[in-house]
Amino acid sequence: MQDYSALKGVVAQRGGARLAIHGGLRDQIVDMIVLEWPDGCDDDKISEVLRARCGIRLKKKYGSVIAMFLIGVLANFIIAIVIEWWRNRRSNKVLMTGWSVRAKAAANI
């Protein structure tokens, strides 16, 4: 798995206490977001696409009840932070594209 420590640090900082107690899960969701990043998607659809893709992955990994909780409470919050970070700078967009391409290649997607 790639190291997205810069992005994970942003998510941890902006997530505050709500995400601090779920550090490992928070980082796994960041990894998932990078892997599922919808390159070429309209900016206004990215959140919707990520919620759907991450929801499928979380449901497969944790089961439906837990996945719905994770999506509702943690994943949507993290997705919003990541998208805000992505929109803030052109360099963040370049980083996300590179990370996502490498993550997909490593996962054979």
C-alpha positions as CSV (number, residue, x, y, z in Angstrom):
1,M,0.0,0.0,0.0
2,Q,1.2,3.5,-0.8
3,D,2.0,6.1,1.8
4,Y,-0.4,9.0,1.7
5,S,0.8,10.4,5.0
6,A,0.4,14.0,3.9
7,L,-3.3,13.4,3.1
8,K,-3.8,11.3,6.1
9,G,-2.3,14.1,8.2
10,V,-4.8,16.6,6.7
11,V,-7.7,14.3,7.4
12,A,-6.5,13.7,11.0
13,Q,-6.1,17.4,11.6
14,R,-9.4,18.5,10.1
15,G,-11.2,15.5,11.6
16,G,-10.4,16.4,15.1
17,A,-11.5,14.3,18.0
18,R,-14.3,12.7,16.0
19,L,-11.7,10.9,13.8
20,A,-8.9,10.7,16.3
21,I,-10.4,7.7,18.1
22,H,-10.7,5.8,14.9
23,G,-7.1,6.4,13.6
24,G,-6.6,3.1,11.9
25,L,-10.0,3.0,10.3
26,R,-9.6,6.6,9.3
27,D,-6.4,5.8,7.5
28,Q,-7.9,2.7,5.8
29,I,-10.8,4.9,4.5
30,V,-8.3,7.4,3.1
31,D,-6.5,4.5,1.3
32,M,-9.9,3.4,0.0
33,I,-10.7,6.9,-1.2
34,V,-7.4,7.1,-3.1
35,L,-8.0,3.7,-4.7
36,E,-11.5,4.5,-5.7
37,W,-10.8,8.1,-6.8
38,P,-12.9,8.7,-9.9
39,D,-10.4,10.3,-12.3
40,G,-12.2,12.3,-15.0
41,C,-15.4,12.5,-13.1
42,D,-17.3,15.9,-13.0
43,D,-16.3,17.8,-9.9
44,D,-19.9,18.0,-8.7
45,K,-20.3,14.2,-8.9
46,I,-17.1,13.1,-7.1
47,S,-18.6,12.9,-3.6
48,E,-21.5,10.8,-4.9
49,V,-19.3,8.5,-6.8
50,L,-16.9,8.1,-3.8
51,R,-19.7,7.4,-1.4
52,A,-21.1,4.7,-3.6
53,R,-17.7,3.0,-4.4
54,C,-16.5,3.2,-0.8
55,G,-19.9,2.0,0.4
56,I,-19.6,-1.1,-1.7
57,R,-16.0,-1.8,-0.4
58,L,-17.0,-1.2,3.2
59,K,-20.1,-3.4,2.9
60,K,-17.9,-6.3,1.5
61,K,-15.3,-5.9,4.2
62,Y,-17.5,-5.3,7.3
63,G,-21.0,-6.4,6.5
64,S,-24.1,-4.3,5.8
65,V,-24.9,-3.0,9.3
66,I,-21.4,-2.0,10.2
67,A,-20.8,-0.6,6.7
68,M,-23.9,1.6,6.9
69,F,-22.7,3.0,10.2
70,L,-19.2,3.6,8.9
71,I,-20.5,5.3,5.7
72,G,-22.9,7.5,7.6
73,V,-20.5,8.6,10.3
74,L,-16.9,8.3,9.2
75,A,-16.6,7.8,5.5
76,N,-18.8,10.7,4.4
77,F,-16.9,13.0,6.8
78,I,-13.6,11.8,5.5
79,I,-14.7,12.0,1.9
80,A,-15.8,15.6,2.4
81,I,-12.4,16.5,3.9
82,V,-10.5,14.8,1.1
83,I,-12.5,16.6,-1.6
84,E,-12.0,19.9,0.1
85,W,-8.3,19.2,0.2
86,W,-8.3,18.2,-3.4
87,R,-10.1,21.4,-4.5
88,N,-7.8,23.7,-2.6
89,R,-4.7,23.4,-4.8
90,R,-3.8,22.3,-8.3
91,S,-0.9,20.4,-6.8
92,N,-3.3,18.4,-4.6
93,K,-5.2,17.4,-7.8
94,V,-1.9,16.2,-9.4
95,L,-1.0,14.3,-6.2
96,M,-4.3,12.6,-6.1
97,T,-4.2,11.6,-9.7
98,G,-0.7,10.1,-9.3
99,W,-1.6,8.3,-6.1
100,S,-4.8,6.9,-7.6
101,V,-3.2,5.6,-10.7
102,R,-0.5,3.8,-8.7
103,A,-3.1,2.4,-6.2
104,K,-5.2,1.1,-9.1
105,A,-2.1,-0.5,-10.8
106,A,-1.0,-2.1,-7.5
107,A,-4.6,-3.5,-7.0
108,N,-4.9,-4.6,-10.6
109,I,-8.0,-2.5,-11.1
